[in-house]
Amino acid sequence: MKQGKQRLRRVIQKLQPKKNTHFFSPTIPEDVEVDLEGVVSPEVLNQTPEDVMFLDLETTGLRASRSLAAMIGFLYRKGTVLHLSQWYAGDAASERRQLKRLRDKMAEFREIVTYNGDGFDLPFLCQRWKWHQLDSECPLISRDLLPLVRKKYRRTWPDCRLVTAEERLLGLPRCEADVPGSEAPLRFQDLREGAPFEVIEPIYLHNRRDLISLVGLRYRLQEEMLSP
């Protein structure tokens, strides 16, 4: 793992323009706000309520006490399309602003859907809200799809990772160009040190795919969601 990270950093450094080693300007991606058409079937879209938010965080580490929610990705139905939002935070000040925006946006929804969100995303958010002296309780009903997948498939699947659920339930194998979310912290660090946007673009695509998959998985798991 250590050697893999070192190789990745060497690749990233090759992408960086030559710069003064003492001074650098961080790269700050613009917020993504885009309507997605045709990424799920009409049946799936019609069965997706407009008061449901699909959430996936990309962070600079696993410990909320010393890490940032570097990208807040969420998706929701808006009429005949799915709307994708991806908000970047490169420091504590911008993270507070984005977390406050997220709380305000959550007021428009009733339910939040995640994959391992009860185990990671939501506790991470709550701790970061608290750190920024914001209201630290999640205001939405949580629907974590991972326990539902484990309950039904843990005895027949090799594992219950999101990529496995995508392949087995949605027929969507990951492409070779896809990068794991575990690469996000290092790539976010390079972005803060002035690396070009191309370094982090695969994480944006990874996050987008995860969110779209959540919509399809929620549809496939509706029966389990209604079980007591």
FIPAZA-544061 format. One line per field, with one value per residue: residue number from 1; residue in three letters; x, y negated, z of N, C-alpha, C, O in turn. Coordinates in steps of 0.02 Angstrom, whole numbers, plus 50000, padded with zeros to 5 digits. Layout:
i	(NUM	...)
aa	(ALA	...)
n_x	(X	...)
n_y	(Y	...)
n_z	(Z	...)
ca_x	(X	...)
ca_y	(Y	...)
ca_z	(Z	...)
c_x	(X	...)
c_y	(Y	...)
c_z	(Z	...)
o_x	(X	...)
o_y	(Y	...)
o_z	(Z	...)
//
This chain:
i	(1	2	3	4	5	6	7	8	9	10	11	12	13	14	15	16	17	18	19	20	21	22	23	24	25	26	27	28	29	30	31	32	33	34	35	36	37	38	39	40	41	42	43	44	45	46	47	48	49	50	51	52	53	54	55	56	57	58	59	60	61	62	63	64	65	66	67	68	69	70	71	72	73	74	75	76	77	78	79	80	81	82	83	84	85	86	87	88	89	90	91	92	93	94	95	96	97	98	99	100	101	102	103	104	105	106	107	108	109	110	111	112	113	114	115	116	117	118	119	120	121	122	123	124	125	126	127	128	129	130	131	132	133	134	135	136	137	138	139	140	141	142	143	144	145	146	147	148	149	150	151	152	153	154	155	156	157	158	159	160	161	162	163	164	165	166	167	168	169	170	171	172	173	174	175	176	177	178	179	180	181	182	183	184	185	186	187	188	189	190	191	192	193	194	195	196	197	198	199	200	201	202	203	204	205	206	207	208	209	210	211	212	213	214	215	216	217	218	219	220	221	222	223	224	225	226	227	228)
aa	(MET	LYS	GLN	GLY	LYS	GLN	ARG	LEU	ARG	ARG	VAL	ILE	GLN	LYS	LEU	GLN	PRO	LYS	LYS	ASN	THR	HIS	PHE	PHE	SER	PRO	THR	ILE	PRO	GLU	ASP	VAL	GLU	VAL	ASP	LEU	GLU	GLY	VAL	VAL	SER	PRO	GLU	VAL	LEU	ASN	GLN	THR	PRO	GLU	ASP	VAL	MET	PHE	LEU	ASP	LEU	GLU	THR	THR	GLY	LEU	ARG	ALA	SER	ARG	SER	LEU	ALA	ALA	MET	ILE	GLY	PHE	LEU	TYR	ARG	LYS	GLY	THR	VAL	LEU	HIS	LEU	SER	GLN	TRP	TYR	ALA	GLY	ASP	ALA	ALA	SER	GLU	ARG	ARG	GLN	LEU	LYS	ARG	LEU	ARG	ASP	LYS	MET	ALA	GLU	PHE	ARG	GLU	ILE	VAL	THR	TYR	ASN	GLY	ASP	GLY	PHE	ASP	LEU	PRO	PHE	LEU	CYS	GLN	ARG	TRP	LYS	TRP	HIS	GLN	LEU	ASP	SER	GLU	CYS	PRO	LEU	ILE	SER	ARG	ASP	LEU	LEU	PRO	LEU	VAL	ARG	LYS	LYS	TYR	ARG	ARG	THR	TRP	PRO	ASP	CYS	ARG	LEU	VAL	THR	ALA	GLU	GLU	ARG	LEU	LEU	GLY	LEU	PRO	ARG	CYS	GLU	ALA	ASP	VAL	PRO	GLY	SER	GLU	ALA	PRO	LEU	ARG	PHE	GLN	ASP	LEU	ARG	GLU	GLY	ALA	PRO	PHE	GLU	VAL	ILE	GLU	PRO	ILE	TYR	LEU	HIS	ASN	ARG	ARG	ASP	LEU	ILE	SER	LEU	VAL	GLY	LEU	ARG	TYR	ARG	LEU	GLN	GLU	GLU	MET	LEU	SER	PRO)
n_x	(50042	50096	50197	50116	50052	50161	50199	50086	50096	50212	50166	50069	50148	50216	50117	50104	50132	50291	50344	50376	50456	50427	50313	50143	49989	49833	49729	49564	49422	49271	49102	48999	48851	48731	48611	48562	48521	48440	48521	48472	48342	48177	48080	48147	48175	48044	48005	48076	48066	48046	48084	48195	48364	48519	48673	48851	49007	49173	49323	49465	49524	49499	49465	49360	49394	49513	49508	49443	49282	49302	49240	49072	48954	48798	48637	48479	48308	48237	48102	48097	48227	48387	48470	48635	48748	48907	49014	49159	49285	49427	49489	49468	49384	49313	49254	49166	49075	49021	48966	48868	48786	48744	48666	48563	48512	48465	48345	48249	48216	48159	48216	48373	48486	48614	48770	48835	48822	48773	48875	48987	48979	48873	48901	49026	48992	48912	49005	49091	49003	48980	49110	49123	49036	48902	48730	48724	48650	48583	48456	48373	48282	48373	48426	48519	48593	48684	48670	48552	48590	48686	48607	48530	48619	48743	48779	48792	48866	49036	49079	49009	49031	49008	49041	49025	48888	48840	48881	48816	48679	48643	48707	48823	48979	49132	49231	49398	49466	49417	49445	49484	49396	49484	49597	49570	49610	49751	49752	49673	49758	49865	49797	49773	49901	49922	49913	49849	49674	49648	49704	49613	49497	49460	49410	49296	49220	49210	49136	49018	48973	48951	48843	48741	48725	48671	48540	48487	48507	48427	48302	48303	48306	48189	48089	48153	48176	48051	48026	48006)
n_y	(50061	49938	49922	49911	49788	49704	49720	49665	49532	49493	49497	49397	49286	49270	49217	49091	48916	48833	48750	48623	48685	48641	48567	48584	48596	48654	48766	48735	48814	48777	48774	48912	48917	48997	49061	49226	49329	49478	49570	49665	49788	49748	49809	49829	49696	49644	49709	49649	49544	49364	49309	49368	49377	49424	49467	49450	49443	49378	49383	49312	49401	49535	49505	49397	49297	49244	49223	49167	49142	49154	49161	49143	49240	49253	49310	49293	49316	49212	49172	49231	49267	49312	49222	49171	49126	49069	49019	48935	48925	48851	48809	48772	48660	48651	48775	48762	48670	48746	48854	48789	48745	48870	48915	48821	48856	48984	48963	48968	49098	49265	49389	49474	49562	49682	49775	49873	49762	49743	49797	49722	49596	49513	49506	49444	49322	49267	49252	49158	49050	49021	48986	48867	48792	48798	48850	49015	49130	49250	49204	49285	49436	49583	49696	49824	49921	50026	50118	50182	50247	50333	50411	50485	50542	50582	50714	50771	50692	50642	50528	50376	50252	50090	50090	50223	50242	50160	50230	50355	50327	50220	50241	50173	50167	50100	49985	49996	49879	49822	49754	49802	49745	49733	49670	49538	49449	49425	49369	49255	49186	49156	49072	48963	48919	48862	48941	48983	48983	49103	49203	49229	49254	49392	49434	49357	49413	49544	49522	49471	49584	49674	49611	49613	49751	49776	49734	49830	49945	49920	49930	50067	50125	50097	50180	50241	50126	50094	50194	50245)
n_z	(50000	50042	49946	49833	49855	49850	49716	49655	49699	49631	49499	49504	49534	49415	49338	49385	49361	49349	49493	49617	49757	49882	49885	49842	49752	49798	49705	49667	49641	49550	49611	49570	49481	49405	49290	49263	49133	49080	49149	49233	49218	49153	49236	49359	49389	49403	49518	49615	49745	49759	49876	49928	49969	49902	49963	49966	50036	50009	50088	50177	50259	50379	50509	50586	50675	50634	50500	50339	50263	50112	49988	49960	49899	49822	49767	49688	49640	49518	49453	49293	49287	49363	49485	49510	49635	49682	49801	49842	49970	50029	50143	50319	50333	50211	50216	50324	50271	50165	50235	50308	50204	50161	50269	50261	50136	50161	50223	50126	50107	50153	50179	50185	50085	50088	50070	50183	50260	50391	50461	50426	50338	50393	50536	50522	50461	50565	50667	50607	50588	50723	50761	50694	50764	50729	50713	50760	50735	50623	50515	50440	50395	50399	50275	50258	50141	50146	50261	50220	50103	50156	50240	50150	50056	50108	50130	50007	49920	49881	49949	50017	49963	49886	49750	49719	49741	49640	49526	49543	49565	49482	49364	49326	49298	49362	49271	49203	49219	49333	49495	49662	49810	49914	49868	49873	49985	49966	49838	49858	49943	49857	49771	49854	49860	49740	49624	49460	49408	49345	49423	49525	49459	49428	49552	49567	49463	49510	49627	49573	49502	49608	49673	49575	49567	49693	49677	49589	49668	49779	49721	49684	49808	49875	49931	50039	50113	50159	50248	50421)
ca_x	(50000	50140	50229	50065	50042	50220	50195	50034	50121	50258	50126	50037	50199	50231	50064	50106	50178	50347	50325	50419	50446	50409	50247	50099	49919	49792	49679	49497	49371	49206	49047	48964	48778	48714	48555	48581	48465	48452	48571	48434	48285	48116	48047	48184	48164	47975	47999	48121	48032	48085	48105	48249	48431	48569	48734	48915	49062	49243	49356	49538	49546	49444	49450	49329	49425	49572	49499	49392	49236	49331	49189	49005	48918	48730	48596	48408	48264	48208	48058	48114	48300	48421	48516	48697	48787	48971	49041	49228	49310	49498	49513	49415	49336	49268	49215	49110	49026	48987	48925	48809	48744	48714	48611	48507	48483	48430	48277	48204	48208	48134	48255	48440	48506	48686	48795	48876	48817	48765	48940	49040	48963	48832	48940	49078	48958	48890	49065	49115	48955	48994	49175	49112	48985	48837	48685	48760	48606	48559	48384	48335	48278	48429	48418	48584	48580	48731	48641	48502	48627	48716	48554	48503	48668	48808	48795	48800	48914	49103	49079	48951	49053	48964	49057	48995	48815	48829	48889	48768	48609	48630	48742	48868	49049	49173	49279	49467	49490	49389	49492	49450	49390	49541	49647	49548	49649	49814	49737	49651	49818	49901	49757	49786	49969	49926	49908	49793	49610	49649	49722	49555	49439	49436	49372	49230	49184	49196	49082	48957	48949	48924	48778	48692	48714	48626	48471	48466	48504	48368	48246	48307	48300	48129	48053	48189	48169	47985	48021	48019)
ca_y	(50000	49880	49914	49887	49717	49669	49718	49617	49464	49477	49482	49333	49234	49259	49176	49024	48869	48812	48692	48607	48736	48610	48536	48616	48577	48714	48770	48737	48831	48745	48819	48945	48917	49020	49106	49287	49361	49544	49610	49721	49802	49711	49843	49813	49625	49634	49738	49612	49483	49302	49287	49412	49355	49476	49433	49486	49398	49394	49349	49312	49453	49573	49478	49331	49248	49214	49227	49124	49167	49117	49156	49165	49258	49276	49318	49298	49310	49146	49181	49286	49277	49315	49164	49187	49072	49089	48958	48945	48885	48863	48790	48772	48606	48669	48832	48737	48641	48800	48892	48747	48750	48937	48916	48782	48895	49041	48943	48981	49170	49305	49450	49474	49630	49689	49844	49869	49695	49746	49815	49673	49529	49471	49488	49396	49257	49242	49228	49097	48998	49004	48952	48799	48762	48798	48902	49076	49186	49257	49190	49327	49507	49616	49761	49851	49980	50079	50171	50218	50291	50385	50456	50528	50572	50596	50786	50793	50650	50641	50471	50332	50185	50056	50112	50290	50232	50132	50283	50409	50304	50172	50260	50118	50176	50040	49981	50000	49811	49800	49755	49814	49687	49730	49625	49468	49405	49404	49325	49190	49153	49128	49016	48906	48897	48830	48986	48966	49016	49172	49249	49247	49270	49461	49440	49329	49463	49599	49500	49468	49652	49701	49581	49640	49820	49776	49727	49895	49994	49906	49959	50140	50148	50068	50230	50247	50064	50094	50246	50219)
ca_z	(50000	50045	49881	49787	49867	49825	49643	49637	49708	49577	49440	49515	49531	49345	49308	49412	49330	49391	49534	49673	49808	49945	49880	49793	49757	49793	49652	49699	49591	49556	49629	49514	49484	49338	49282	49228	49098	49052	49185	49260	49176	49173	49292	49420	49403	49427	49585	49659	49769	49754	49943	49950	49951	49900	49987	49970	50053	49997	50143	50177	50305	50410	50575	50577	50719	50603	50427	50309	50212	50056	49937	49978	49839	49833	49707	49703	49582	49505	49396	49247	49287	49427	49492	49545	49666	49712	49830	49866	50026	50034	50209	50370	50322	50156	50238	50365	50225	50128	50282	50323	50145	50160	50318	50233	50081	50188	50243	50070	50098	50210	50189	50156	50067	50084	50073	50244	50288	50464	50489	50412	50313	50438	50595	50502	50454	50630	50703	50576	50607	50793	50763	50669	50808	50695	50737	50743	50724	50554	50518	50394	50407	50366	50242	50240	50101	50160	50303	50182	50059	50198	50265	50098	50011	50137	50128	49937	49885	49911	49994	50007	49944	49838	49682	49710	49734	49573	49476	49552	49563	49429	49303	49308	49321	49361	49216	49225	49235	49396	49550	49726	49852	49959	49840	49879	50030	49935	49782	49886	49968	49799	49746	49898	49847	49674	49567	49416	49422	49318	49477	49566	49417	49436	49614	49551	49423	49556	49671	49531	49489	49671	49686	49527	49587	49751	49653	49564	49722	49819	49685	49688	49878	49906	49971	50103	50150	50190	50299	50488)
c_x	(50043	50173	50180	50054	50101	50220	50144	50060	50170	50221	50095	50088	50218	50179	50069	50153	50235	50328	50377	50405	50423	50338	50206	50028	49877	49744	49611	49445	49306	49154	49015	48889	48754	48655	48578	48519	48486	48502	48539	48374	48225	48080	48081	48172	48095	47965	48045	48085	48077	48108	48159	48315	48478	48637	48794	48970	49128	49282	49431	49567	49486	49423	49423	49362	49485	49568	49444	49344	49253	49284	49124	48968	48847	48690	48524	48369	48235	48165	48078	48189	48324	48470	48575	48730	48851	49006	49109	49244	49384	49528	49454	49362	49287	49226	49155	49055	48986	48943	48862	48761	48708	48656	48551	48473	48443	48358	48226	48185	48182	48181	48323	48463	48582	48705	48850	48875	48808	48831	48994	49014	48926	48868	48995	49048	48941	48949	49092	49068	48970	49059	49168	49058	48919	48794	48711	48716	48584	48483	48341	48332	48334	48408	48486	48573	48626	48702	48589	48535	48657	48664	48533	48557	48734	48828	48809	48849	48983	49112	49020	48973	49006	48978	49027	48920	48798	48831	48833	48695	48593	48663	48790	48938	49087	49222	49350	49493	49465	49443	49454	49447	49448	49597	49631	49591	49713	49802	49713	49711	49857	49863	49770	49857	49978	49924	49848	49731	49610	49667	49661	49495	49415	49395	49301	49189	49165	49136	49016	48929	48919	48853	48724	48676	48666	48553	48446	48461	48444	48306	48245	48293	48237	48092	48086	48181	48102	47977	48037	48089)
c_y	(49937	49868	49888	49813	49677	49664	49667	49546	49446	49460	49413	49276	49220	49215	49103	48979	48852	48750	48682	48655	48707	48581	48572	48591	48640	48709	48778	48752	48793	48797	48848	48942	48936	49067	49166	49319	49430	49588	49668	49730	49760	49743	49827	49740	49613	49660	49704	49548	49422	49277	49332	49384	49415	49442	49479	49435	49424	49352	49352	49364	49486	49544	49407	49278	49214	49215	49180	49165	49129	49111	49184	49177	49280	49271	49321	49291	49239	49153	49242	49299	49290	49256	49184	49124	49102	49025	48973	48899	48901	48842	48786	48719	48624	48730	48810	48708	48695	48842	48854	48749	48818	48941	48878	48822	48954	49026	48957	49055	49203	49361	49443	49547	49632	49763	49843	49799	49694	49762	49763	49604	49486	49457	49437	49327	49227	49216	49164	49038	48973	48964	48879	48762	48749	48851	48969	49138	49190	49250	49238	49400	49542	49684	49784	49917	50039	50134	50213	50268	50349	50436	50506	50568	50593	50669	50810	50752	50654	50584	50427	50260	50155	50080	50181	50285	50204	50187	50334	50386	50258	50190	50207	50130	50111	50042	49979	49931	49786	49805	49767	49750	49679	49685	49552	49426	49380	49356	49256	49151	49120	49069	48953	48878	48871	48876	48968	49006	49088	49223	49273	49267	49342	49472	49411	49380	49524	49582	49497	49537	49683	49674	49607	49712	49824	49772	49795	49947	49982	49936	50035	50166	50122	50117	50238	50184	50060	50147	50218	50236)
c_z	(50000	49978	49829	49794	49840	49749	49620	49644	49653	49513	49446	49508	49458	49311	49330	49372	49377	49430	49588	49730	49875	49944	49827	49804	49750	49734	49685	49645	49603	49577	49565	49529	49414	49340	49239	49198	49074	49088	49224	49214	49198	49233	49358	49439	49432	49497	49636	49682	49766	49823	49972	49924	49954	49914	49986	49982	50026	50046	50137	50225	50337	50477	50568	50620	50687	50526	50404	50267	50149	49997	49963	49913	49856	49769	49729	49638	49578	49443	49355	49243	49358	49429	49536	49572	49695	49735	49861	49924	50035	50100	50256	50357	50266	50175	50280	50321	50189	50174	50302	50265	50142	50209	50291	50177	50107	50209	50188	50064	50162	50229	50156	50146	50057	50077	50126	50274	50363	50498	50479	50395	50363	50504	50580	50496	50521	50670	50673	50589	50678	50798	50742	50709	50771	50727	50713	50733	50651	50554	50476	50418	50367	50338	50218	50204	50116	50205	50266	50135	50099	50221	50212	50061	50044	50134	50056	49897	49918	49961	49978	49993	49892	49767	49667	49701	49665	49520	49481	49543	49505	49363	49279	49335	49316	49302	49244	49247	49303	49451	49615	49768	49901	49933	49851	49924	49998	49878	49805	49913	49912	49769	49788	49887	49776	49615	49524	49432	49398	49371	49515	49525	49423	49500	49605	49511	49465	49601	49633	49518	49551	49684	49639	49545	49647	49730	49629	49620	49767	49786	49692	49758	49912	49950	50039	50146	50187	50244	50368	50511)
o_x	(50030	50178	50198	50047	50092	50237	50156	50048	50170	50240	50096	50073	50234	50194	50041	50207	50227	50299	50417	50347	50401	50308	50231	50011	49884	49720	49601	49427	49287	49161	49007	48867	48756	48648	48609	48471	48541	48523	48573	48355	48223	48053	48048	48160	48088	47920	48052	48075	48138	48147	48169	48322	48478	48655	48789	48980	49139	49276	49458	49628	49429	49367	49459	49357	49505	49618	49403	49362	49223	49287	49120	48953	48838	48706	48508	48393	48212	48188	48076	48211	48287	48506	48566	48738	48849	49026	49116	49221	49402	49587	49397	49303	49227	49169	49100	48996	48925	48888	48809	48700	48649	48603	48494	48411	48392	48316	48166	48145	48182	48186	48329	48458	48610	48661	48904	48922	48833	48841	49041	49027	48945	48866	49009	49076	48954	48944	49114	49091	48972	49063	49202	49037	48886	48818	48721	48742	48568	48449	48280	48375	48340	48376	48508	48545	48610	48709	48582	48512	48654	48676	48520	48543	48777	48888	48834	48872	48988	49149	48983	48937	48969	48931	49006	48891	48747	48789	48805	48655	48537	48650	48797	48954	49076	49250	49360	49538	49489	49481	49398	49491	49460	49640	49673	49610	49729	49839	49730	49714	49879	49894	49777	49870	50035	49933	49800	49735	49575	49649	49658	49446	49355	49351	49253	49129	49111	49092	48964	48868	48867	48809	48668	48618	48626	48510	48390	48415	48413	48263	48192	48271	48232	48067	48052	48179	48096	47928	48077	48109)
o_y	(49890	49811	49847	49778	49623	49613	49631	49504	49388	49414	49374	49224	49163	49181	49059	49001	48855	48703	48726	48665	48743	48571	48588	48568	48676	48655	48823	48707	48780	48857	48814	48963	48895	49109	49157	49334	49440	49639	49714	49685	49738	49708	49813	49724	49575	49637	49726	49503	49427	49230	49335	49370	49453	49394	49538	49389	49484	49290	49390	49371	49468	49556	49362	49218	49160	49208	49157	49217	49077	49063	49241	49131	49322	49233	49348	49263	49211	49141	49298	49337	49281	49243	49211	49075	49153	48983	49019	48842	48959	48856	48795	48730	48614	48737	48835	48720	48690	48862	48884	48754	48822	48968	48900	48820	48972	49070	48959	49074	49174	49380	49409	49587	49589	49806	49817	49779	49649	49745	49759	49557	49429	49399	49393	49278	49168	49164	49120	48982	48913	48916	48835	48708	48698	48893	48979	49193	49138	49286	49232	49422	49530	49724	49766	49964	50096	50193	50273	50325	50407	50496	50564	50623	50620	50685	50865	50774	50670	50591	50441	50213	50191	50090	50196	50320	50222	50190	50355	50423	50257	50160	50197	50107	50072	50094	49962	49927	49736	49853	49744	49706	49624	49664	49508	49370	49321	49307	49206	49090	49063	49021	48898	48820	48859	48853	48938	49058	49130	49282	49332	49293	49353	49514	49438	49389	49551	49623	49518	49548	49715	49712	49622	49733	49870	49802	49816	49988	50030	49965	50064	50222	50125	50098	50241	50188	50028	50146	50172	50219)
o_z	(49963	49956	49786	49743	49812	49721	49572	49601	49630	49476	49398	49478	49442	49262	49297	49351	49438	49402	49603	49749	49919	49996	49773	49858	49700	49716	49726	49606	49661	49563	49515	49582	49368	49385	49187	49233	49050	49061	49245	49177	49256	49275	49408	49497	49480	49533	49692	49642	49770	49827	50033	49865	50003	49880	50002	49942	50022	50046	50097	50230	50323	50500	50545	50604	50708	50492	50444	50239	50133	49959	49985	49876	49900	49723	49782	49588	49628	49387	49380	49201	49406	49381	49591	49536	49729	49694	49902	49927	50048	50113	50236	50368	50274	50152	50272	50333	50182	50154	50311	50275	50125	50193	50299	50172	50077	50213	50201	50022	50216	50287	50105	50192	50023	50077	50115	50309	50397	50556	50518	50432	50375	50526	50621	50521	50534	50704	50710	50601	50691	50836	50768	50690	50780	50765	50653	50725	50620	50590	50475	50456	50307	50373	50163	50233	50101	50188	50278	50127	50078	50220	50228	50037	50009	50135	50047	49844	49977	50009	49930	50010	49858	49729	49611	49659	49636	49476	49430	49516	49481	49311	49218	49389	49270	49286	49303	49289	49328	49453	49622	49762	49926	49972	49840	49905	50002	49870	49775	49905	49918	49745	49762	49904	49754	49558	49550	49466	49426	49365	49534	49552	49423	49501	49631	49525	49458	49610	49659	49523	49548	49703	49660	49540	49651	49761	49646	49619	49791	49820	49704	49766	49974	50003	50090	50207	50239	50281	50374	50566)
//
